[in-house]
Amino acid sequence: MELTYRPRRMRRTSSVRSMVREFSLHPEDFIYPLFVHEGNTLEEIGAMPGAKRWSLDLLVGEVQRAWNLGIRCVVLFPKVNEELKTEDGAESYNESGLIPRAITLLKREIPEMTVMTDVALDPYSCDGHDGIVSTDGVVLNDETIDQLCRQAVVQAQAGADLIGPSDMMDGRVGAIREALDEEGFEHVGIISYTAKYASAYYGPFREALDSAPRSTSGKPIPKDKSTYQMDPGNAREAITEAQLDEQEGADILMVKPGLAYLDIIHRLRHESELPIAAYNVSGEYAMVKAAAQNGWIDESSVVLETLLSFKRAGADLILTYHACDAAGWLRNI
Ligand code: PBG
């Protein structure tokens, strides 16, 4: 055959393939999510094999391990004791609460590690919602934002580098920016959960924190988060959310979940010049782990291929529970 174009020429050897490769993964692309709890034990999480609830003293060693693997950012999630949960989630801005203590400890022991936080009421709410639920079962927007601002300021006071509002209330990025600036934290960044969908992929995470919506107080509680998280049927709306977050002062935009929403990552990449993050969420992690444990897939290959898909779609950063494993595989250790 007389063929002018033979794309296989550029696939012939491993070195040529590496020369023409468009996207690659690096440990600095990863943000490592960690669960923390009170007490001094290390707890397994049933639906997230390999992920743990860390006590504060053991957390330092794990974050040091991540740093040594090249990871430059961790995000912390608290499992709050049931007796501290209230309707207004006031524990979220307790200066001596679990998260402020964890941040202070990490910034003292490993100061260069970037510490990101999650801002939302669900781990602190007896109703399991990201905002305050009214007596007639409505998740209140503006009242919730007051709480979120207090939470963000307390996290910044403890030393957080990046504040991550995950609640999806309208106007929260602007309000948090203003609250941080008023308290002298203009250097603290906001990584906004910009396009966060009402997704069944968060199931294992809610098990890890025991934070699913539930009715304990007698009032009607919405059974899911679809009045504030985005509808999975919507794509254009993600652009509206991105424009609002950008105007309100977000420094990084995030899409969540990542894998089932690669098209949204791609759209936001073209819509904004800000860095884009993808959250490879707990359900996505659990599915890969389950298949790997059954010997149905090769874990390291599938994980690295999946993480690369986020980069190809346009993400600069990937929040992933696979972070340490993936960083190790990339470095062949
Ligand atoms: C809390 C929050 C959730 C996740 C991150 N922050 C759960 C939720 O919105 O219900 C999910 C992360 C994951 O599934 O890995 N607002």
Residues whose N, C-alpha, C, O or C-beta is under 5 A from the ligand:
A	BS01	PBG	A120 D122 D130 S166 Y201 Y202 F205 V281 S282 G283
